[in-house]
Amino acid sequence: MNIYAKPGTKVVFIGCSNDQLRWGSHTGRPELLNVGGAYTVKRTEVHSSYTKVFLEETEGSFPSVSFD
């Protein structure tokens, strides 16, 4: 996923490991997302070594590497 994805961009969830969630202290619950499902970017937060993605469809943040 382009880490500078604008709000409204559609992204596809490709999965997320527990280690990826812990790395950036992400708060999203990937078990609520469907692998291969399309979701809408609400906003992103770019940090020095990771990017948090917030989605319109659910609460919390996810690592950008979890999306295409």
N, C-alpha and C positions, 0 to 999 in steps of 0.2 A: 504494500500500500504506500502511496505517496504520503510521507509524513506531514505534508502541508495540505492535505485534503480539506477542501472548503466545506463548510456546513451545507448539508443537502446532498453531498456526494454519496452515491450508493457503493457499498463495499460488501465483499463476500467473506463470510467467516470460514477460516480454514482450520481452526482448532487452537487450543491454548493449553499449555502444561501448567502444573502448579508452580514449577520453578519460574516460569515467565510471569505469572501473577505476582509472586513474592518479590521479584527483582525490582519492580517499580511501585510496590505497595498498592497494586491495583485492587479495586473494590467490587468489580463486576463479577457476576456469576456465570461463567461460560456454559455451565450445564443448562442454562435457560436458552442458549442459542443453538441453532441447528447448523451443523457443518454443511456448507454449500448454500446456506441461506443468505439472502441479501438484506442488508441493514443500512440505515441512513445515519451519516455522521452528523452529530449535534455540534461537537467542537473537538479540537485537539489541543493538547498541551505538549509542547516540544521541550524536552529536558536534554541535558548534555549527553546521556547515554541511552535514552529510551524516549518513546513518545506515548502519551496516554490518549486513547480514543474514547470518546463518550458518544453513545448512540441515542437516537430518538426513541427507540423501541424498548429500552430497558435502563435501569439505574446503574451507576458505577462506571468505573473506567476499565479499559482493556488495553493490552499492549498492541501497538500498531502491527507487529509481526504476525498477529492473529488474523489478519485480513489481506485479501487481494483487492 
